[in-house]
Amino acid sequence: MGTLRRRGTLDHSLSPHLSRPVEKADPLVRNALRLGAYQLLYTRIPERVALFETVAEVKRLRGEKPAGLVNAVLRGLVRAGKTLVLPEDKLLRMSVELSVPLPLLSALIRSLGEEEAVSFLAASLEKPPFAVRANRFRVSREELLSRLSEAGMEPAPCRYAVEGILIGRPGVVHADPGFRSGEYLVMDEGAQLIAPLLSPREGETVLDACAAPGGKTTHLAALCGGMAGIVAVDASAAREKALRETVKRLGAKGITTAVHDFSAGPLPGFEGKFDKALVDAPCTGMGVIRRNPDAKWRFSPDDAGRMAALQRSILRGAFASLAPGGLLVYRTCSPLREENEEVVEAFRRETGAVLLGKEAAKDWTGPSDAWTPDGFLRLAPHRHGTDGFFAALLRKAGAW
């Protein structure tokens, strides 16, 4: 993971010792070079160990000649003092220092401004905390904290999420009987702050329009003790199956599932029926690159616009399923304005939806500074320790 996060910096450090660009090398060789360079530059592993182990693996998998190349390049990096010679051009220098491709750097600066973009990218190079959400259908947070502490996992309450727990030693989570029996599920603290924006109540009908794998669906159910009618929908039959498995493992009540693509229109038979809706829209995922750093190396300048078109179509279908006066939360895990503010503002002009700010989220326990002056919600790793999330709370015109 460290190698993926620092890939841009590593490639720049290796390039003076190669006769051709890193990208032109055999995939296994170039990734071995990156892994070796990461150990040399960013860990306390002794140089001789990092060199020997990396070269030995390449020799085993590719033979003497590629192993000799890896040995020569990594030793050249050591002889050069493991120093990083930065480009003079400002954007190129930032790209190397923050280990981010230029197209993504430029997109983030356009969306956030230079200072915020730099802070966001620097925080995204760090290892994220490991958070879980206690499942009210099985256990209270206090009970779970006690049990996880006895199991040696070093748990601590999350700062904002009332059911959230940070795990200091997460390595044994998936082998823990409590995890398998549904006492908790892995969920970033920021993700745990989205469902409470809707505050579902007993007797309400709630739509989760992009529901799989089920973290927010089961959270919505838990917030109302299983007393709301929640319809959880996904466009993929395979993902809907995974959603059902999550619901079963957690013992969540009041949930029915369905397969439907909201970009094709409202849920058949439910047009204008739901009191509340959550649209956790597909997006570029650039807000979670500290967890999925490989995604930033696949980013294309056209991605945000392409996703925005899909997001608007899904919003239309979900909004049409909402009753007059109903509430909808639109959420992405992207910091890019094209997928966030611009999507919402275009949708408001089209539908007359009303944007509600933090005053409408009265019971919300998240950080107050996450709300922008325009009434949008932005959570960020450098400000709140969470993944990067955007949300907007919208009301459909009419009586409720």
C-alpha positions as CSV (number, residue, x, y, z in Angstrom):
1,M,0.0,0.0,0.0
2,G,2.8,2.4,0.8
3,T,4.3,1.7,-2.6
4,L,1.0,2.4,-4.4
5,R,0.6,5.7,-2.4
6,R,4.2,6.8,-3.2
7,R,4.4,5.4,-6.7
8,G,4.9,8.8,-8.4
9,T,7.7,9.8,-6.0
10,L,9.3,6.4,-6.4
11,D,9.3,6.5,-10.1
12,H,10.9,9.9,-10.1
13,S,13.6,8.6,-7.7
14,L,14.3,5.6,-9.9
15,S,14.3,7.3,-13.3
16,P,17.9,8.8,-13.2
17,H,19.2,5.2,-12.7
18,L,17.4,3.8,-15.7
19,S,18.1,4.1,-19.4
20,R,14.4,4.3,-20.3
21,P,11.2,5.3,-18.4
22,V,10.0,3.0,-15.6
23,E,6.7,2.4,-17.4
24,K,8.6,0.8,-20.3
25,A,10.1,-1.9,-18.0
26,D,8.7,-5.4,-17.6
27,P,5.7,-5.1,-15.1
28,L,7.2,-7.4,-12.5
29,V,10.6,-5.7,-12.8
30,R,9.2,-2.2,-12.5
31,N,7.1,-3.1,-9.5
32,A,10.0,-4.9,-7.9
33,L,12.0,-1.6,-8.3
34,R,9.2,0.4,-6.7
35,L,8.9,-2.1,-3.8
36,G,12.7,-2.0,-3.3
37,A,12.9,1.8,-3.5
38,Y,10.0,2.1,-1.1
39,Q,11.8,0.0,1.5
40,L,15.0,2.0,1.0
41,L,13.3,5.4,1.1
42,Y,10.4,5.1,3.5
43,T,11.1,2.2,6.0
44,R,13.6,1.2,8.6
45,I,14.4,-2.1,6.8
46,P,18.2,-2.3,6.5
47,E,19.5,-1.5,3.1
48,R,21.3,-4.9,2.6
49,V,18.0,-6.7,3.5
50,A,15.9,-4.6,1.1
51,L,18.4,-5.1,-1.7
52,F,18.9,-8.9,-1.1
53,E,15.2,-9.8,-0.8
54,T,14.1,-7.7,-3.8
55,V,16.8,-9.0,-6.1
56,A,16.3,-12.6,-4.9
57,E,12.6,-12.5,-5.8
58,V,13.2,-11.1,-9.2
59,K,15.9,-13.7,-9.8
60,R,13.5,-16.5,-8.8
61,L,10.7,-15.2,-11.0
62,R,12.5,-13.7,-14.0
63,G,16.1,-15.0,-13.9
64,E,19.6,-13.5,-13.7
65,K,19.5,-10.7,-16.2
66,P,16.4,-8.8,-14.8
67,A,17.7,-9.5,-11.3
68,G,21.0,-7.8,-12.3
69,L,19.2,-4.8,-13.6
70,V,17.2,-4.4,-10.3
71,N,20.3,-4.8,-8.3
72,A,22.2,-2.2,-10.3
73,V,19.3,0.4,-10.2
74,L,18.7,0.0,-6.5
75,R,22.4,0.2,-5.6
76,G,22.6,3.3,-7.8
77,L,19.8,4.8,-5.7
78,V,21.7,4.0,-2.5
79,R,25.0,5.4,-3.9
80,A,23.3,8.6,-4.8
81,G,22.4,9.1,-1.2
82,K,18.7,8.2,-1.7
83,T,18.1,11.9,-2.5
84,L,15.2,13.2,-4.6
85,V,16.0,15.8,-7.2
86,L,12.8,17.8,-7.7
87,P,11.7,19.4,-11.0
88,E,11.9,23.2,-11.2
89,D,8.4,23.5,-12.6
90,K,6.0,24.1,-9.7
91,L,3.2,21.7,-10.8
92,L,5.7,19.0,-11.7
93,R,7.4,19.4,-8.4
94,M,4.1,19.2,-6.5
95,S,3.2,16.1,-8.6
96,V,6.4,14.4,-7.5
97,E,6.3,15.5,-3.9
98,L,2.7,14.5,-3.4
99,S,2.9,11.4,-5.6
100,V,-0.1,12.3,-7.7
101,P,-0.5,12.3,-11.6
102,L,-0.7,15.7,-13.1
103,P,-4.3,15.4,-14.4
104,L,-5.6,14.6,-10.9
105,L,-3.5,17.3,-9.3
106,S,-4.9,19.9,-11.8
107,A,-8.4,18.7,-11.2
108,L,-8.1,18.9,-7.4
109,I,-6.6,22.4,-7.6
110,R,-9.5,23.5,-9.7
111,S,-12.0,22.1,-7.3
112,L,-10.4,22.8,-3.9
113,G,-7.8,25.5,-4.5
114,E,-4.1,24.9,-4.3
115,E,-3.7,25.0,-0.5
116,E,-6.6,22.6,0.2
117,A,-5.6,20.3,-2.6
118,V,-2.0,20.1,-1.2
119,S,-3.3,19.4,2.3
120,F,-5.7,16.7,1.0
121,L,-3.1,15.0,-1.0
122,A,-0.5,15.0,1.8
123,A,-3.1,13.4,4.1
124,S,-3.9,10.9,1.5
125,L,-0.3,9.6,1.6
126,E,-0.8,8.5,5.2
127,K,-2.1,5.2,6.5
128,P,-5.8,5.7,7.3
129,P,-7.4,4.7,10.7
130,F,-9.3,1.4,10.8
131,A,-12.9,2.1,11.9
132,V,-15.8,-0.1,12.5
133,R,-19.5,0.5,13.2
134,A,-21.1,-1.3,16.1
135,N,-24.3,-2.9,15.0
136,R,-27.2,-2.0,17.3
137,F,-29.2,-5.0,16.2
138,R,-26.5,-7.2,17.9
139,V,-24.6,-5.2,20.5
140,S,-24.1,-1.7,22.0
141,R,-21.0,0.3,21.3
142,E,-20.0,0.1,25.0
143,E,-20.4,-3.7,25.0
144,L,-18.4,-4.0,21.9
145,L,-15.6,-1.7,23.1
146,S,-15.3,-3.9,26.2
147,R,-15.1,-7.2,24.2
148,L,-12.7,-5.9,21.6
149,S,-10.5,-4.6,24.4
150,E,-10.4,-8.0,26.0
151,A,-9.5,-9.4,22.6
152,G,-6.4,-7.2,22.5
153,M,-7.6,-5.1,19.5
154,E,-6.9,-1.7,21.3
155,P,-10.3,-0.1,20.5
156,A,-11.2,3.5,21.1
157,P,-14.5,5.5,20.4
158,C,-14.6,7.5,17.2
159,R,-14.6,11.2,17.6
160,Y,-17.8,12.0,15.8
161,A,-19.7,8.8,14.9
162,V,-21.7,7.7,17.9
163,E,-21.5,4.0,16.9
164,G,-18.0,4.1,15.6
165,I,-14.9,2.5,17.0
166,L,-11.2,2.9,15.9
167,I,-9.3,-0.4,16.1
168,G,-5.6,-0.1,17.0
169,R,-4.8,-3.7,16.1
170,P,-7.1,-4.5,13.1
171,G,-5.2,-7.6,11.8
172,V,-7.5,-10.1,13.5
173,V,-10.8,-8.4,12.7
174,H,-11.9,-10.8,10.0
175,A,-11.1,-13.8,12.1
176,D,-13.1,-12.4,15.1
177,P,-16.3,-14.4,15.8
178,G,-18.0,-11.1,16.6
179,F,-17.3,-9.8,13.1
180,R,-18.6,-13.0,11.5
181,S,-21.8,-13.0,13.7
182,G,-22.5,-9.3,12.7
183,E,-21.7,-7.4,15.8
184,Y,-19.9,-4.8,13.7
185,L,-18.8,-4.0,10.2
186,V,-15.8,-2.2,8.8
187,M,-16.9,1.4,7.9
188,D,-14.9,4.6,7.8
189,E,-16.0,7.2,10.4
190,G,-17.0,9.6,7.6
191,A,-19.2,7.0,6.0
192,Q,-20.9,6.5,9.4
193,L,-22.0,10.2,9.3
194,I,-24.0,10.0,6.1
195,A,-27.1,7.9,7.1
196,P,-27.8,10.1,10.2
197,L,-28.4,13.1,7.9
198,L,-31.7,11.4,7.0
199,S,-32.6,10.5,10.6
200,P,-35.2,7.9,9.6
201,R,-38.2,7.5,11.9
202,E,-40.6,4.8,12.7
203,G,-43.2,4.2,10.0
204,E,-41.3,6.1,7.3
205,T,-40.5,4.6,3.9
206,V,-36.9,5.0,3.0
207,L,-35.1,4.4,-0.3
208,D,-31.4,3.5,-0.6
209,A,-30.9,3.8,-4.3
210,C,-27.3,2.6,-4.7
211,A,-27.2,0.3,-1.7
212,A,-24.6,-2.5,-2.1
213,P,-22.7,-3.7,-0.1
214,G,-25.1,-2.6,2.6
215,G,-23.2,-0.5,5.1
216,K,-25.5,2.5,4.9
217,T,-28.6,0.4,4.3
218,T,-28.1,-1.4,7.6
219,H,-27.1,1.8,9.3
220,L,-30.4,3.4,8.2
221,A,-32.3,0.5,9.7
222,A,-30.3,0.6,12.9
223,L,-31.0,4.3,13.4
224,C,-34.8,3.6,13.6
225,G,-34.6,0.3,15.3
226,G,-35.8,-1.5,12.2
227,M,-39.2,0.3,12.4
228,A,-39.0,2.1,9.0
229,G,-39.6,0.4,5.7
230,I,-36.3,0.5,3.8
231,V,-36.1,-0.6,0.2
232,A,-32.5,-1.2,-0.7
233,V,-31.8,-1.2,-4.4
234,D,-28.7,-1.9,-6.6
235,A,-28.3,-2.0,-10.4
236,S,-26.3,-5.2,-10.2
237,A,-27.8,-8.6,-9.3
238,A,-24.5,-9.8,-8.0
239,R,-24.1,-6.7,-5.8
240,E,-27.7,-7.1,-4.6
241,K,-26.9,-10.6,-3.5
242,A,-23.9,-9.2,-1.5
243,L,-26.3,-6.6,0.0
244,R,-28.7,-9.4,1.1
245,E,-25.8,-11.2,2.7
246,T,-24.8,-8.1,4.7
247,V,-28.4,-7.6,5.9
248,K,-28.6,-11.2,7.0
249,R,-25.2,-11.2,8.8
250,L,-26.1,-8.1,10.7
251,G,-29.7,-9.2,11.5
252,A,-31.0,-5.8,10.3
253,K,-34.8,-5.5,10.3
254,G,-37.3,-3.7,8.0
255,I,-35.2,-4.1,4.8
256,T,-36.3,-5.4,1.4
257,T,-34.0,-5.5,-1.6
258,A,-34.5,-5.1,-5.3
259,V,-32.4,-4.8,-8.5
260,H,-33.0,-1.6,-10.5
261,D,-31.0,0.9,-12.4
262,F,-32.2,4.4,-11.4
263,S,-30.5,6.0,-14.4
264,A,-33.4,4.4,-16.3
265,G,-36.1,6.0,-14.2
266,P,-37.9,5.6,-10.8
267,L,-38.4,2.3,-9.1
268,P,-41.5,0.7,-10.8
269,G,-44.5,0.9,-8.6
270,F,-42.9,3.3,-6.2
271,E,-43.0,6.6,-8.1
272,G,-43.6,9.5,-5.6
273,K,-43.9,7.0,-2.6
274,F,-40.8,7.4,-0.4
275,D,-40.5,9.8,2.5
276,K,-36.7,9.8,2.3
277,A,-34.0,8.6,0.0
278,L,-30.2,8.1,0.0
279,V,-28.3,8.3,-3.3
280,D,-24.7,7.1,-2.6
281,A,-23.8,7.7,-6.2
282,P,-21.0,6.0,-8.2
283,C,-18.1,8.3,-8.6
284,T,-14.4,8.6,-9.4
285,G,-13.6,7.6,-5.8
286,M,-10.8,10.3,-5.5
287,G,-11.9,11.0,-1.9
288,V,-10.7,7.6,-0.8
289,I,-7.3,7.4,-2.4
290,R,-5.5,6.9,0.9
291,R,-7.4,3.5,1.0
292,N,-7.4,2.8,-2.7
293,P,-4.2,4.6,-4.0
294,D,-4.2,2.6,-7.2
295,A,-7.3,4.6,-8.3
296,K,-5.3,7.8,-8.7
297,W,-3.1,6.2,-11.3
298,R,-6.1,5.3,-13.4
299,F,-7.7,8.8,-13.3
300,S,-8.4,10.5,-16.6
301,P,-9.4,14.1,-17.1
302,D,-12.7,12.9,-18.7
303,D,-13.7,10.8,-15.7
304,A,-15.5,13.4,-13.6
305,G,-17.6,14.6,-16.5
306,R,-18.5,11.1,-17.4
307,M,-19.5,10.2,-13.9
308,A,-21.5,13.5,-13.5
309,A,-23.7,12.5,-16.4
310,L,-24.5,9.2,-14.7
311,Q,-25.0,10.8,-11.3
312,R,-27.5,13.3,-12.7
313,S,-29.5,10.5,-14.3
314,I,-29.5,8.4,-11.1
315,L,-30.6,11.5,-9.1
316,R,-33.5,12.0,-11.5
317,G,-34.8,8.4,-11.0
318,A,-34.4,8.5,-7.3
319,F,-36.0,11.9,-6.9
320,A,-39.0,10.8,-9.0
321,S,-39.4,8.0,-6.4
322,L,-39.6,10.5,-3.6
323,A,-42.9,11.9,-2.3
324,P,-43.6,15.7,-2.3
325,G,-41.8,17.3,0.6
326,G,-39.5,14.3,0.9
327,L,-35.8,14.4,1.8
328,L,-32.9,13.1,-0.3
329,V,-29.2,12.9,0.6
330,Y,-26.9,12.9,-2.4
331,R,-23.4,11.6,-1.5
332,T,-20.1,10.9,-3.3
333,C,-16.6,9.9,-2.2
334,S,-15.1,12.4,-4.5
335,P,-13.7,15.9,-3.8
336,L,-14.2,17.1,-7.4
337,R,-16.8,19.9,-7.9
338,E,-17.9,18.4,-11.2
339,E,-19.3,15.4,-9.4
340,N,-20.6,17.4,-6.4
341,E,-21.7,21.0,-6.3
342,E,-22.1,21.2,-10.1
343,V,-24.2,18.1,-10.2
344,V,-26.5,19.3,-7.4
345,E,-26.8,22.9,-8.7
346,A,-27.7,21.6,-12.2
347,F,-30.2,19.2,-10.7
348,R,-31.8,22.0,-8.6
349,R,-32.3,24.2,-11.6
350,E,-33.9,21.3,-13.4
351,T,-36.2,20.1,-10.6
352,G,-36.7,23.0,-8.1
353,A,-35.2,20.9,-5.3
354,V,-34.4,22.9,-2.2
355,L,-30.9,22.6,-0.7
356,L,-30.9,22.3,3.1
357,G,-27.9,23.2,5.2
358,K,-26.6,22.1,8.6
359,E,-29.6,23.7,10.4
360,A,-31.8,20.9,8.9
361,A,-29.5,18.2,10.3
362,K,-30.3,18.9,14.0
363,D,-29.2,15.6,15.5
364,W,-26.1,15.2,13.4
365,T,-23.0,14.6,15.5
366,G,-20.3,15.4,12.9
367,P,-17.9,18.3,12.7
368,S,-19.7,21.7,12.2
369,D,-16.8,23.0,10.1
370,A,-17.6,20.3,7.5
371,W,-20.5,22.4,6.2
372,T,-19.6,24.9,3.6
373,P,-21.1,28.4,3.5
374,D,-23.2,27.3,0.5
375,G,-24.8,24.5,2.6
376,F,-22.9,21.5,1.3
377,L,-21.2,18.9,3.5
378,R,-17.5,18.2,2.8
379,L,-15.5,15.7,5.0
380,A,-11.8,15.5,4.4
381,P,-8.8,13.5,5.8
382,H,-6.7,16.5,6.5
383,R,-9.5,18.3,8.4
384,H,-11.5,15.5,10.1
385,G,-9.4,12.4,9.9
386,T,-12.1,10.7,7.7
387,D,-12.1,9.7,4.1
388,G,-13.1,12.5,1.6
389,F,-16.9,12.6,1.3
390,F,-19.4,15.1,-0.2
391,A,-23.1,15.3,0.7
392,A,-26.1,17.5,-0.1
393,L,-29.4,17.4,1.7
394,L,-32.3,18.2,-0.6
395,R,-36.0,18.6,-0.1
396,K,-38.6,17.9,-2.9
397,A,-41.1,20.7,-3.3
398,G,-44.6,20.1,-2.1
399,A,-46.4,19.2,1.1
400,W,-45.1,16.3,3.2
